[in-house]
Amino acid sequence: SMEPTLAEGDWLLLDPTTARWPRRGSLVAFHQPDTGTLAVKRVAGTPGDRIPFREGYLELADDEAWLVSDADEIATTAAPYFR
């Protein structure tokens, strides 16, 4: 879901020691809450941001980020991640 940025077989180096939220546009790796599978997404929103929707917006809490795939730009592929 991260093509063309990352393709199968590409390597991604991670820094597990970060002490602050990643900036908007950064790639992040995390374990999916339901399956435990390792996933890579791009940060599209950080704590306090407003994410627009058709009927309004979602305001991210202090412990939330909005993550998206690079594969397409449709907002329905985005998934909130709760830290």
C-alpha positions in Angstrom: 0.0 0.0 0.0 3.0 2.3 0.1 4.0 2.0 -3.6 5.6 3.9 -5.3 7.5 5.1 -2.2 8.2 1.5 -1.0 8.2 -1.5 -3.2 8.3 -5.2 -2.2 11.9 -6.0 -1.3 12.9 -2.4 -0.3 14.6 -1.8 3.0 13.4 0.8 5.5 15.6 1.8 8.5 13.8 2.6 11.7 14.8 4.6 14.7 12.9 3.2 17.7 14.3 5.8 20.1 12.3 8.8 19.0 10.9 10.7 21.9 8.4 13.0 20.0 5.7 12.7 17.4 6.9 12.3 13.8 6.3 15.3 11.5 3.5 15.4 8.9 4.8 13.6 5.8 7.1 11.2 7.7 6.9 7.4 7.3 6.0 5.4 10.4 6.1 1.7 11.1 3.7 0.2 13.7 2.0 -3.1 14.5 -1.7 -3.3 13.4 -3.9 -3.4 16.5 -6.1 -6.2 15.2 -3.5 -8.5 13.6 -0.1 -7.5 15.0 1.2 -7.3 11.4 3.9 -4.7 10.8 2.6 -1.8 8.7 4.2 1.3 7.2 2.1 4.5 6.6 2.6 8.2 6.1 1.7 10.7 8.7 -1.0 13.0 7.3 -2.2 14.5 10.6 -0.7 15.1 14.0 -2.3 15.7 17.4 -4.6 18.7 17.4 -5.0 18.7 13.6 -8.5 18.8 12.0 -9.1 16.2 9.3 -11.9 17.3 6.8 -14.8 15.1 5.9 -17.9 15.7 3.8 -20.1 16.5 6.9 -17.4 18.4 8.9 -14.1 17.4 10.4 -12.4 15.1 12.9 -10.2 16.8 15.5 -7.3 14.6 16.5 -6.7 14.2 20.3 -3.3 14.7 21.9 -2.5 11.0 21.5 -3.7 10.4 17.9 -2.3 10.7 14.4 -3.9 10.3 11.0 -2.1 7.8 8.8 -2.5 7.3 5.0 -1.2 5.0 2.3 0.8 6.3 -0.6 -0.9 3.9 -3.0 -3.9 6.2 -3.6 -5.2 9.5 -2.5 -8.7 8.5 -1.5 -9.5 9.5 2.1 -11.3 6.3 2.7 -8.0 4.4 2.7 -6.8 6.4 5.7 -6.9 4.9 9.2 -6.6 6.6 12.5 -3.9 5.2 14.8 -4.2 5.5 18.5 -1.0 5.6 20.5 
